[in-house]
Amino acid sequence: MKSAKHLKTVLALCLTFLLVPHAVQAEQPSTTISDDVPTEREIQVPPGLTEPFFVPFMRSSQDWDDYRKPFPSFALVSPAGKVIGTQEYTYWPGYISPLKNGYGFFKTGNMFKFSEYIIYDKQGNIQKTAAYDHSFTQMDGEWFLYQPEAGLSYFYNARTKATKLLTGDEKWWSIPDQYTGKVAYDIHHYPFVKNHVVNGALISYKIGLKDMNGNVTCQPFFDEYMGYSEGLHRVKINGMTHFITHEGKVVLKPSRNYKVESNFHSGVFIVSGKKDQDEFYLLMDKKGAFVSKKYAFIRETSDGQFLAVSKTKDGYFFQKISAMDKATTTLPYKLDRPEELKQLSQTGKLFHTDAHIVTDIANKQPFPFPHKLLTPPRNETVAMEYTLAGMKRMGAFSHEGRQIYSRPVK
């Protein structure tokens, strides 16, 4: 009898766990650290770090199967070298977002329908956020959007701990996981969807803009939201890109001959085109005029400039240019793997692709050994798997190449 009663209690607790609604814990959560998690004695923080960073590690208890390749977990470490958060679940890789205006988040993992996210700030404070049947993303610095279940969406402010329920048509708006971090939003003028439903069937929809008070600033008239910057929203109407104001006024409609590749950045944006099957990139201003020559590739940087790649008889070289196509670096940087051309980016002092470090801002190679990035670099650190003296290792380094943490890969 006691055994049956105990079983009922366990089942009740399990149902409660699965059905509990989304909850944000404002207090500092306790972190369970297993023997696999890097210890603070292993982490040697060089002077000058100002932001939290991530160090990789493999869980020895992971039971890999034929469907999943081994992947690392990550521990969040404060600038003082203290482990302040870890990815707890090991079934699927956890997502790591960079700091944006003082805040970032990472997905610790998921088990069945449960997913857990931890928001962190530049000082190393963390907030644990749990969701079910979720979508979860960072909107703009301290603002986050989450959807614990279909048709129920919330804004959350990590600084004030305030939560805002979206109502009406806007409650259906969410951001699919694959777009996390890829689209920039203006929290004060965000998109909402107006559905046209007949007999319970969705016939069509249009998208408009609302402010934080729920007031409609732009009536629904566009088909797709592509991003926001410098006071203008990039949207699509009938498959064609338009730039509009908060009120929906069309400011610019670039020619169909060119594909818009970015939002506005220092007063210009990137477009691409093709000639004789060769793709090229240019900068265009708010009047629709070209302000740069043609390049093999252009990518914006976080400091208001651009990486511009030129194709020569000796290979691919890149340098930084201003919005007016003026070179701001004195030396061109060689890109040895042209197949990774469109992955080229800059983070802090490093020029890199999705897979490896190309060079640093001084045109030097701080990592002159075979390596593979495990996550995009942070502003001050980088996590990688690498081979040194014939041994495969996993670790974290500063941008200057100083080792912060390292472990052999078994």
Contacts in CASP RR format, 6 or more apart in sequence:
PFRMAT RR
TARGET T0000
AUTHOR 0000-0000-0000
METHOD contacts of the structure
MODEL  1
MKSAKHLKTVLALCLTFLLVPHAVQAEQPSTTISDDVPTEREIQVPPGLT
EPFFVPFMRSSQDWDDYRKPFPSFALVSPAGKVIGTQEYTYWPGYISPLK
NGYGFFKTGNMFKFSEYIIYDKQGNIQKTAAYDHSFTQMDGEWFLYQPEA
GLSYFYNARTKATKLLTGDEKWWSIPDQYTGKVAYDIHHYPFVKNHVVNG
ALISYKIGLKDMNGNVTCQPFFDEYMGYSEGLHRVKINGMTHFITHEGKV
VLKPSRNYKVESNFHSGVFIVSGKKDQDEFYLLMDKKGAFVSKKYAFIRE
TSDGQFLAVSKTKDGYFFQKISAMDKATTTLPYKLDRPEELKQLSQTGKL
FHTDAHIVTDIANKQPFPFPHKLLTPPRNETVAMEYTLAGMKRMGAFSHE
GRQIYSRPVK
18 112 0 8 1.000
18 113 0 8 1.000
18 114 0 8 1.000
18 132 0 8 1.000
21 132 0 8 1.000
21 148 0 8 1.000
22 129 0 8 1.000
22 130 0 8 1.000
22 131 0 8 1.000
22 132 0 8 1.000
22 134 0 8 1.000
22 146 0 8 1.000
22 148 0 8 1.000
22 154 0 8 1.000
23 130 0 8 1.000
24 127 0 8 1.000
24 128 0 8 1.000
24 129 0 8 1.000
24 156 0 8 1.000
24 161 0 8 1.000
24 163 0 8 1.000
25 127 0 8 1.000
25 128 0 8 1.000
25 129 0 8 1.000
26 127 0 8 1.000
26 161 0 8 1.000
28 125 0 8 1.000
28 126 0 8 1.000
29 118 0 8 1.000
29 126 0 8 1.000
29 127 0 8 1.000
29 128 0 8 1.000
31 83 0 8 1.000
31 84 0 8 1.000
31 85 0 8 1.000
31 86 0 8 1.000
32 86 0 8 1.000
32 88 0 8 1.000
33 83 0 8 1.000
33 86 0 8 1.000
34 59 0 8 1.000
34 61 0 8 1.000
35 60 0 8 1.000
36 57 0 8 1.000
36 58 0 8 1.000
36 59 0 8 1.000
36 60 0 8 1.000
36 61 0 8 1.000
36 73 0 8 1.000
37 57 0 8 1.000
37 75 0 8 1.000
37 83 0 8 1.000
37 86 0 8 1.000
38 55 0 8 1.000
38 57 0 8 1.000
38 75 0 8 1.000
38 77 0 8 1.000
38 83 0 8 1.000
38 405 0 8 1.000
38 407 0 8 1.000
39 83 0 8 1.000
40 81 0 8 1.000
40 82 0 8 1.000
40 83 0 8 1.000
42 405 0 8 1.000
42 407 0 8 1.000
43 55 0 8 1.000
43 77 0 8 1.000
43 81 0 8 1.000
43 83 0 8 1.000
43 404 0 8 1.000
43 405 0 8 1.000
44 403 0 8 1.000
44 404 0 8 1.000
44 405 0 8 1.000
45 77 0 8 1.000
45 79 0 8 1.000
45 80 0 8 1.000
45 81 0 8 1.000
45 404 0 8 1.000
46 398 0 8 1.000
46 400 0 8 1.000
46 402 0 8 1.000
46 404 0 8 1.000
48 79 0 8 1.000
49 79 0 8 1.000
49 380 0 8 1.000
49 381 0 8 1.000
49 398 0 8 1.000
50 79 0 8 1.000
50 122 0 8 1.000
50 380 0 8 1.000
51 79 0 8 1.000
51 99 0 8 1.000
51 122 0 8 1.000
51 378 0 8 1.000
51 379 0 8 1.000
51 380 0 8 1.000
51 381 0 8 1.000
52 76 0 8 1.000
52 77 0 8 1.000
52 78 0 8 1.000
52 79 0 8 1.000
52 84 0 8 1.000
52 99 0 8 1.000
52 120 0 8 1.000
52 122 0 8 1.000
52 124 0 8 1.000
53 76 0 8 1.000
53 77 0 8 1.000
53 79 0 8 1.000
53 378 0 8 1.000
53 380 0 8 1.000
53 381 0 8 1.000
53 383 0 8 1.000
53 396 0 8 1.000
53 404 0 8 1.000
54 74 0 8 1.000
54 75 0 8 1.000
54 76 0 8 1.000
54 77 0 8 1.000
54 96 0 8 1.000
54 106 0 8 1.000
54 375 0 8 1.000
54 378 0 8 1.000
54 381 0 8 1.000
54 383 0 8 1.000
54 396 0 8 1.000
55 74 0 8 1.000
55 75 0 8 1.000
55 77 0 8 1.000
55 383 0 8 1.000
55 395 0 8 1.000
55 396 0 8 1.000
55 404 0 8 1.000
55 405 0 8 1.000
56 72 0 8 1.000
56 73 0 8 1.000
56 74 0 8 1.000
56 374 0 8 1.000
56 375 0 8 1.000
56 383 0 8 1.000
56 385 0 8 1.000
56 394 0 8 1.000
56 395 0 8 1.000
56 396 0 8 1.000
57 72 0 8 1.000
57 73 0 8 1.000
57 74 0 8 1.000
57 75 0 8 1.000
57 394 0 8 1.000
57 407 0 8 1.000
58 70 0 8 1.000
58 72 0 8 1.000
58 73 0 8 1.000
58 394 0 8 1.000
58 407 0 8 1.000
58 409 0 8 1.000
58 410 0 8 1.000
59 73 0 8 1.000
59 90 0 8 1.000
60 410 0 8 1.000
61 90 0 8 1.000
62 70 0 8 1.000
62 90 0 8 1.000
64 70 0 8 1.000
68 92 0 8 1.000
71 93 0 8 1.000
72 374 0 8 1.000
72 385 0 8 1.000
72 394 0 8 1.000
73 86 0 8 1.000
73 87 0 8 1.000
73 90 0 8 1.000
73 94 0 8 1.000
74 86 0 8 1.000
74 87 0 8 1.000
74 94 0 8 1.000
74 96 0 8 1.000
74 106 0 8 1.000
74 375 0 8 1.000
74 383 0 8 1.000
75 83 0 8 1.000
75 85 0 8 1.000
75 86 0 8 1.000
75 87 0 8 1.000
76 83 0 8 1.000
76 84 0 8 1.000
76 85 0 8 1.000
76 86 0 8 1.000
76 106 0 8 1.000
76 118 0 8 1.000
76 120 0 8 1.000
76 124 0 8 1.000
76 126 0 8 1.000
77 83 0 8 1.000
77 84 0 8 1.000
78 84 0 8 1.000
78 124 0 8 1.000
79 124 0 8 1.000
84 120 0 8 1.000
84 124 0 8 1.000
84 126 0 8 1.000
85 118 0 8 1.000
85 126 0 8 1.000
86 108 0 8 1.000
87 94 0 8 1.000
87 106 0 8 1.000
87 107 0 8 1.000
87 108 0 8 1.000
87 109 0 8 1.000
88 108 0 8 1.000
88 109 0 8 1.000
88 116 0 8 1.000
89 108 0 8 1.000
89 109 0 8 1.000
89 110 0 8 1.000
89 111 0 8 1.000
89 116 0 8 1.000
90 109 0 8 1.000
91 109 0 8 1.000
91 110 0 8 1.000
91 111 0 8 1.000
92 109 0 8 1.000
92 110 0 8 1.000
93 109 0 8 1.000
94 106 0 8 1.000
94 107 0 8 1.000
94 108 0 8 1.000
94 109 0 8 1.000
95 106 0 8 1.000
95 107 0 8 1.000
95 177 0 8 1.000
95 180 0 8 1.000
96 106 0 8 1.000
96 107 0 8 1.000
96 375 0 8 1.000
97 104 0 8 1.000
97 105 0 8 1.000
97 106 0 8 1.000
97 138 0 8 1.000
97 180 0 8 1.000
97 181 0 8 1.000
98 104 0 8 1.000
98 347 0 8 1.000
98 376 0 8 1.000
98 378 0 8 1.000
98 379 0 8 1.000
99 122 0 8 1.000
99 378 0 8 1.000
99 379 0 8 1.000
100 138 0 8 1.000
100 140 0 8 1.000
100 141 0 8 1.000
101 140 0 8 1.000
101 141 0 8 1.000
101 142 0 8 1.000
102 121 0 8 1.000
102 122 0 8 1.000
102 141 0 8 1.000
102 142 0 8 1.000
103 119 0 8 1.000
103 120 0 8 1.000
103 121 0 8 1.000
103 122 0 8 1.000
103 138 0 8 1.000
103 141 0 8 1.000
103 142 0 8 1.000
103 158 0 8 1.000
103 159 0 8 1.000
104 119 0 8 1.000
104 120 0 8 1.000
104 121 0 8 1.000
104 138 0 8 1.000
104 141 0 8 1.000
105 117 0 8 1.000
105 118 0 8 1.000
105 119 0 8 1.000
105 120 0 8 1.000
105 129 0 8 1.000
105 136 0 8 1.000
105 138 0 8 1.000
105 144 0 8 1.000
106 117 0 8 1.000
106 118 0 8 1.000
106 120 0 8 1.000
107 115 0 8 1.000
107 116 0 8 1.000
107 117 0 8 1.000
107 136 0 8 1.000
108 116 0 8 1.000
108 117 0 8 1.000
108 118 0 8 1.000
109 115 0 8 1.000
109 116 0 8 1.000
110 116 0 8 1.000
113 132 0 8 1.000
113 133 0 8 1.000
114 130 0 8 1.000
114 132 0 8 1.000
115 130 0 8 1.000
115 131 0 8 1.000
115 132 0 8 1.000
115 134 0 8 1.000
115 136 0 8 1.000
116 128 0 8 1.000
116 129 0 8 1.000
116 130 0 8 1.000
116 131 0 8 1.000
117 128 0 8 1.000
117 129 0 8 1.000
117 130 0 8 1.000
117 131 0 8 1.000
117 136 0 8 1.000
117 146 0 8 1.000
118 126 0 8 1.000
118 127 0 8 1.000
118 128 0 8 1.000
118 129 0 8 1.000
119 126 0 8 1.000
119 127 0 8 1.000
119 129 0 8 1.000
119 144 0 8 1.000
119 158 0 8 1.000
120 126 0 8 1.000
120 127 0 8 1.000
121 158 0 8 1.000
127 158 0 8 1.000
127 161 0 8 1.000
129 136 0 8 1.000
129 144 0 8 1.000
129 146 0 8 1.000
129 156 0 8 1.000
131 146 0 8 1.000
131 147 0 8 1.000
131 148 0 8 1.000
132 148 0 8 1.000
132 149 0 8 1.000
133 147 0 8 1.000
133 148 0 8 1.000
133 149 0 8 1.000
133 150 0 8 1.000
134 146 0 8 1.000
134 147 0 8 1.000
134 148 0 8 1.000
135 145 0 8 1.000
135 146 0 8 1.000
135 147 0 8 1.000
135 174 0 8 1.000
135 175 0 8 1.000
135 176 0 8 1.000
135 177 0 8 1.000
136 144 0 8 1.000
136 145 0 8 1.000
136 146 0 8 1.000
136 147 0 8 1.000
136 177 0 8 1.000
136 180 0 8 1.000
137 144 0 8 1.000
137 145 0 8 1.000
137 146 0 8 1.000
137 175 0 8 1.000
137 177 0 8 1.000
137 179 0 8 1.000
137 180 0 8 1.000
137 181 0 8 1.000
138 144 0 8 1.000
138 180 0 8 1.000
138 181 0 8 1.000
139 145 0 8 1.000
139 155 0 8 1.000
139 185 0 8 1.000
139 187 0 8 1.000
139 190 0 8 1.000
140 184 0 8 1.000
140 185 0 8 1.000
140 186 0 8 1.000
140 187 0 8 1.000
141 158 0 8 1.000
142 157 0 8 1.000
142 158 0 8 1.000
142 159 0 8 1.000
142 160 0 8 1.000
143 155 0 8 1.000
143 156 0 8 1.000
143 157 0 8 1.000
143 158 0 8 1.000
143 187 0 8 1.000
144 155 0 8 1.000
144 156 0 8 1.000
144 157 0 8 1.000
144 158 0 8 1.000
145 153 0 8 1.000
145 154 0 8 1.000
145 155 0 8 1.000
145 156 0 8 1.000
145 174 0 8 1.000
145 175 0 8 1.000
146 153 0 8 1.000
146 154 0 8 1.000
146 156 0 8 1.000
147 153 0 8 1.000
147 154 0 8 1.000
147 174 0 8 1.000
148 154 0 8 1.000
151 171 0 8 1.000
151 172 0 8 1.000
151 174 0 8 1.000
152 165 0 8 1.000
152 171 0 8 1.000
153 165 0 8 1.000
153 166 0 8 1.000
153 170 0 8 1.000
153 171 0 8 1.000
153 172 0 8 1.000
153 173 0 8 1.000
153 174 0 8 1.000
154 163 0 8 1.000
154 164 0 8 1.000
154 165 0 8 1.000
154 166 0 8 1.000
155 163 0 8 1.000
155 164 0 8 1.000
155 166 0 8 1.000
155 187 0 8 1.000
156 162 0 8 1.000
156 163 0 8 1.000
156 164 0 8 1.000
157 163 0 8 1.000
157 164 0 8 1.000
164 212 0 8 1.000
165 171 0 8 1.000
166 173 0 8 1.000
169 192 0 8 1.000
169 193 0 8 1.000
169 194 0 8 1.000
169 195 0 8 1.000
170 192 0 8 1.000
170 193 0 8 1.000
170 210 0 8 1.000
170 214 0 8 1.000
172 193 0 8 1.000
172 195 0 8 1.000
173 190 0 8 1.000
173 191 0 8 1.000
173 192 0 8 1.000
173 193 0 8 1.000
175 183 0 8 1.000
183 225 0 8 1.000
183 226 0 8 1.000
183 227 0 8 1.000
184 227 0 8 1.000
184 228 0 8 1.000
184 229 0 8 1.000
184 263 0 8 1.000
185 191 0 8 1.000
185 227 0 8 1.000
185 228 0 8 1.000
186 228 0 8 1.000
186 231 0 8 1.000
186 233 0 8 1.000
186 246 0 8 1.000
187 212 0 8 1.000
188 211 0 8 1.000
188 212 0 8 1.000
189 209 0 8 1.000
189 210 0 8 1.000
189 211 0 8 1.000
189 217 0 8 1.000
189 218 0 8 1.000
189 228 0 8 1.000
189 233 0 8 1.000
189 246 0 8 1.000
190 209 0 8 1.000
190 210 0 8 1.000
191 207 0 8 1.000
191 208 0 8 1.000
191 209 0 8 1.000
191 210 0 8 1.000
191 225 0 8 1.000
192 207 0 8 1.000
192 208 0 8 1.000
192 209 0 8 1.000
192 210 0 8 1.000
192 220 0 8 1.000
193 205 0 8 1.000
193 206 0 8 1.000
193 207 0 8 1.000
193 208 0 8 1.000
193 220 0 8 1.000
194 205 0 8 1.000
194 206 0 8 1.000
194 207 0 8 1.000
194 208 0 8 1.000
194 220 0 8 1.000
195 202 0 8 1.000
195 204 0 8 1.000
195 205 0 8 1.000
196 202 0 8 1.000
196 203 0 8 1.000
196 204 0 8 1.000
196 205 0 8 1.000
196 206 0 8 1.000
197 203 0 8 1.000
205 220 0 8 1.000
206 220 0 8 1.000
206 221 0 8 1.000
206 222 0 8 1.000
206 223 0 8 1.000
207 220 0 8 1.000
207 222 0 8 1.000
207 223 0 8 1.000
207 224 0 8 1.000
207 225 0 8 1.000
207 235 0 8 1.000
208 216 0 8 1.000
208 218 0 8 1.000
208 219 0 8 1.000
208 220 0 8 1.000
208 221 0 8 1.000
208 222 0 8 1.000
209 216 0 8 1.000
209 217 0 8 1.000
209 218 0 8 1.000
209 233 0 8 1.000
209 246 0 8 1.000
209 248 0 8 1.000
210 216 0 8 1.000
210 217 0 8 1.000
211 217 0 8 1.000
211 246 0 8 1.000
217 246 0 8 1.000
217 247 0 8 1.000
217 248 0 8 1.000
218 244 0 8 1.000
218 245 0 8 1.000
218 246 0 8 1.000
218 247 0 8 1.000
218 248 0 8 1.000
219 248 0 8 1.000
221 237 0 8 1.000
221 248 0 8 1.000
222 235 0 8 1.000
222 236 0 8 1.000
222 237 0 8 1.000
222 242 0 8 1.000
222 244 0 8 1.000
223 235 0 8 1.000
223 236 0 8 1.000
223 237 0 8 1.000
223 238 0 8 1.000
223 239 0 8 1.000
224 235 0 8 1.000
224 236 0 8 1.000
224 239 0 8 1.000
225 233 0 8 1.000
225 234 0 8 1.000
225 235 0 8 1.000
226 233 0 8 1.000
226 234 0 8 1.000
226 235 0 8 1.000
226 236 0 8 1.000
226 241 0 8 1.000
226 260 0 8 1.000
226 263 0 8 1.000
227 233 0 8 1.000
227 234 0 8 1.000
227 263 0 8 1.000
228 234 0 8 1.000
228 263 0 8 1.000
229 263 0 8 1.000
229 264 0 8 1.000
229 265 0 8 1.000
230 263 0 8 1.000
230 264 0 8 1.000
230 265 0 8 1.000
230 267 0 8 1.000
231 245 0 8 1.000
231 246 0 8 1.000
231 264 0 8 1.000
232 243 0 8 1.000
232 244 0 8 1.000
232 245 0 8 1.000
232 251 0 8 1.000
232 263 0 8 1.000
232 264 0 8 1.000
233 243 0 8 1.000
233 244 0 8 1.000
233 245 0 8 1.000
233 246 0 8 1.000
233 248 0 8 1.000
234 241 0 8 1.000
234 242 0 8 1.000
234 243 0 8 1.000
234 260 0 8 1.000
234 263 0 8 1.000
235 241 0 8 1.000
235 242 0 8 1.000
235 243 0 8 1.000
235 244 0 8 1.000
236 242 0 8 1.000
240 253 0 8 1.000
240 256 0 8 1.000
241 253 0 8 1.000
241 254 0 8 1.000
241 260 0 8 1.000
242 250 0 8 1.000
242 252 0 8 1.000
242 253 0 8 1.000
243 250 0 8 1.000
243 251 0 8 1.000
243 252 0 8 1.000
243 253 0 8 1.000
243 264 0 8 1.000
243 286 0 8 1.000
244 250 0 8 1.000
244 251 0 8 1.000
245 251 0 8 1.000
251 286 0 8 1.000
252 286 0 8 1.000
252 287 0 8 1.000
252 288 0 8 1.000
254 260 0 8 1.000
254 271 0 8 1.000
254 284 0 8 1.000
254 288 0 8 1.000
257 273 0 8 1.000
258 271 0 8 1.000
258 272 0 8 1.000
258 273 0 8 1.000
258 282 0 8 1.000
258 284 0 8 1.000
259 271 0 8 1.000
259 272 0 8 1.000
259 273 0 8 1.000
260 269 0 8 1.000
260 270 0 8 1.000
260 271 0 8 1.000
261 269 0 8 1.000
261 270 0 8 1.000
261 271 0 8 1.000
261 272 0 8 1.000
261 281 0 8 1.000
261 298 0 8 1.000
262 269 0 8 1.000
262 270 0 8 1.000
262 300 0 8 1.000
263 269 0 8 1.000
264 286 0 8 1.000
265 300 0 8 1.000
265 304 0 8 1.000
265 306 0 8 1.000
265 323 0 8 1.000
266 304 0 8 1.000
266 305 0 8 1.000
266 322 0 8 1.000
266 323 0 8 1.000
267 285 0 8 1.000
267 286 0 8 1.000
267 323 0 8 1.000
268 283 0 8 1.000
268 284 0 8 1.000
268 285 0 8 1.000
268 286 0 8 1.000
268 291 0 8 1.000
268 292 0 8 1.000
268 323 0 8 1.000
269 283 0 8 1.000
269 284 0 8 1.000
270 281 0 8 1.000
270 282 0 8 1.000
270 283 0 8 1.000
270 284 0 8 1.000
270 298 0 8 1.000
270 299 0 8 1.000
270 300 0 8 1.000
270 306 0 8 1.000
271 281 0 8 1.000
271 282 0 8 1.000
271 283 0 8 1.000
271 284 0 8 1.000
272 279 0 8 1.000
272 280 0 8 1.000
272 281 0 8 1.000
272 282 0 8 1.000
273 279 0 8 1.000
273 280 0 8 1.000
273 281 0 8 1.000
274 280 0 8 1.000
279 296 0 8 1.000
280 294 0 8 1.000
280 295 0 8 1.000
280 296 0 8 1.000
281 294 0 8 1.000
281 295 0 8 1.000
281 296 0 8 1.000
281 297 0 8 1.000
281 298 0 8 1.000
281 308 0 8 1.000
282 290 0 8 1.000
282 292 0 8 1.000
282 293 0 8 1.000
282 294 0 8 1.000
282 295 0 8 1.000
282 298 0 8 1.000
283 290 0 8 1.000
283 291 0 8 1.000
283 292 0 8 1.000
283 298 0 8 1.000
283 306 0 8 1.000
283 323 0 8 1.000
283 325 0 8 1.000
284 290 0 8 1.000
284 291 0 8 1.000
285 291 0 8 1.000
291 323 0 8 1.000
291 324 0 8 1.000
291 325 0 8 1.000
292 298 0 8 1.000
292 308 0 8 1.000
292 321 0 8 1.000
292 324 0 8 1.000
292 325 0 8 1.000
293 325 0 8 1.000
295 308 0 8 1.000
295 309 0 8 1.000
295 310 0 8 1.000
296 309 0 8 1.000
296 310 0 8 1.000
296 311 0 8 1.000
296 316 0 8 1.000
296 341 0 8 1.000
297 307 0 8 1.000
297 308 0 8 1.000
297 309 0 8 1.000
297 318 0 8 1.000
297 341 0 8 1.000
297 342 0 8 1.000
297 344 0 8 1.000
298 306 0 8 1.000
298 307 0 8 1.000
298 308 0 8 1.000
298 309 0 8 1.000
299 306 0 8 1.000
299 307 0 8 1.000
299 344 0 8 1.000
299 345 0 8 1.000
300 306 0 8 1.000
300 307 0 8 1.000
301 307 0 8 1.000
301 320 0 8 1.000
301 345 0 8 1.000
301 346 0 8 1.000
302 346 0 8 1.000
302 347 0 8 1.000
302 348 0 8 1.000
304 323 0 8 1.000
305 320 0 8 1.000
305 321 0 8 1.000
305 322 0 8 1.000
305 323 0 8 1.000
305 328 0 8 1.000
306 320 0 8 1.000
306 321 0 8 1.000
306 322 0 8 1.000
306 323 0 8 1.000
307 318 0 8 1.000
307 319 0 8 1.000
307 320 0 8 1.000
307 344 0 8 1.000
307 345 0 8 1.000
307 346 0 8 1.000
307 351 0 8 1.000
308 318 0 8 1.000
308 319 0 8 1.000
308 320 0 8 1.000
308 321 0 8 1.000
308 325 0 8 1.000
309 316 0 8 1.000
309 317 0 8 1.000
309 318 0 8 1.000
309 335 0 8 1.000
309 341 0 8 1.000
309 344 0 8 1.000
310 316 0 8 1.000
310 317 0 8 1.000
310 318 0 8 1.000
310 332 0 8 1.000
315 334 0 8 1.000
315 335 0 8 1.000
315 338 0 8 1.000
316 334 0 8 1.000
316 335 0 8 1.000
316 338 0 8 1.000
316 341 0 8 1.000
317 332 0 8 1.000
317 333 0 8 1.000
317 334 0 8 1.000
317 335 0 8 1.000
318 332 0 8 1.000
318 333 0 8 1.000
318 335 0 8 1.000
318 344 0 8 1.000
318 351 0 8 1.000
319 327 0 8 1.000
319 328 0 8 1.000
319 329 0 8 1.000
319 331 0 8 1.000
319 332 0 8 1.000
319 333 0 8 1.000
320 327 0 8 1.000
320 328 0 8 1.000
320 329 0 8 1.000
320 346 0 8 1.000
321 327 0 8 1.000
321 328 0 8 1.000
322 328 0 8 1.000
329 361 0 8 1.000
331 363 0 8 1.000
333 351 0 8 1.000
333 358 0 8 1.000
333 359 0 8 1.000
333 363 0 8 1.000
334 359 0 8 1.000
335 341 0 8 1.000
335 344 0 8 1.000
335 358 0 8 1.000
336 358 0 8 1.000
337 353 0 8 1.000
340 353 0 8 1.000
340 354 0 8 1.000
340 355 0 8 1.000
343 353 0 8 1.000
343 354 0 8 1.000
343 355 0 8 1.000
344 351 0 8 1.000
344 352 0 8 1.000
344 353 0 8 1.000
344 358 0 8 1.000
345 351 0 8 1.000
345 352 0 8 1.000
345 353 0 8 1.000
345 376 0 8 1.000
346 352 0 8 1.000
347 376 0 8 1.000
347 377 0 8 1.000
347 378 0 8 1.000
347 379 0 8 1.000
348 361 0 8 1.000
348 377 0 8 1.000
348 379 0 8 1.000
348 380 0 8 1.000
348 399 0 8 1.000
349 360 0 8 1.000
349 361 0 8 1.000
349 399 0 8 1.000
349 400 0 8 1.000
350 357 0 8 1.000
350 358 0 8 1.000
350 359 0 8 1.000
350 360 0 8 1.000
350 361 0 8 1.000
350 366 0 8 1.000
350 377 0 8 1.000
350 382 0 8 1.000
350 399 0 8 1.000
351 357 0 8 1.000
351 358 0 8 1.000
351 359 0 8 1.000
351 360 0 8 1.000
351 361 0 8 1.000
352 358 0 8 1.000
352 373 0 8 1.000
352 376 0 8 1.000
352 377 0 8 1.000
352 382 0 8 1.000
354 373 0 8 1.000
354 376 0 8 1.000
355 372 0 8 1.000
355 373 0 8 1.000
356 371 0 8 1.000
356 372 0 8 1.000
356 373 0 8 1.000
357 365 0 8 1.000
357 366 0 8 1.000
357 367 0 8 1.000
357 371 0 8 1.000
357 373 0 8 1.000
357 377 0 8 1.000
357 382 0 8 1.000
359 365 0 8 1.000
360 366 0 8 1.000
360 399 0 8 1.000
360 400 0 8 1.000
366 397 0 8 1.000
366 399 0 8 1.000
366 400 0 8 1.000
366 401 0 8 1.000
367 384 0 8 1.000
367 386 0 8 1.000
367 397 0 8 1.000
367 401 0 8 1.000
369 386 0 8 1.000
369 387 0 8 1.000
369 388 0 8 1.000
370 386 0 8 1.000
370 387 0 8 1.000
371 384 0 8 1.000
371 385 0 8 1.000
371 386 0 8 1.000
371 387 0 8 1.000
372 384 0 8 1.000
372 385 0 8 1.000
372 386 0 8 1.000
373 382 0 8 1.000
373 383 0 8 1.000
373 384 0 8 1.000
374 383 0 8 1.000
374 384 0 8 1.000
374 385 0 8 1.000
374 394 0 8 1.000
375 383 0 8 1.000
377 399 0 8 1.000
380 398 0 8 1.000
380 399 0 8 1.000
381 396 0 8 1.000
381 397 0 8 1.000
381 398 0 8 1.000
381 399 0 8 1.000
381 404 0 8 1.000
382 396 0 8 1.000
382 397 0 8 1.000
382 398 0 8 1.000
382 399 0 8 1.000
383 394 0 8 1.000
383 395 0 8 1.000
383 396 0 8 1.000
384 394 0 8 1.000
384 395 0 8 1.000
384 396 0 8 1.000
384 397 0 8 1.000
385 392 0 8 1.000
385 393 0 8 1.000
385 394 0 8 1.000
385 395 0 8 1.000
385 409 0 8 1.000
386 392 0 8 1.000
386 393 0 8 1.000
386 394 0 8 1.000
386 395 0 8 1.000
387 393 0 8 1.000
391 408 0 8 1.000
392 408 0 8 1.000
392 409 0 8 1.000
393 406 0 8 1.000
393 407 0 8 1.000
393 408 0 8 1.000
393 409 0 8 1.000
394 406 0 8 1.000
394 407 0 8 1.000
394 408 0 8 1.000
394 409 0 8 1.000
395 403 0 8 1.000
395 404 0 8 1.000
395 405 0 8 1.000
395 406 0 8 1.000
395 407 0 8 1.000
396 403 0 8 1.000
396 404 0 8 1.000
396 405 0 8 1.000
396 406 0 8 1.000
397 403 0 8 1.000
397 404 0 8 1.000
398 404 0 8 1.000
END
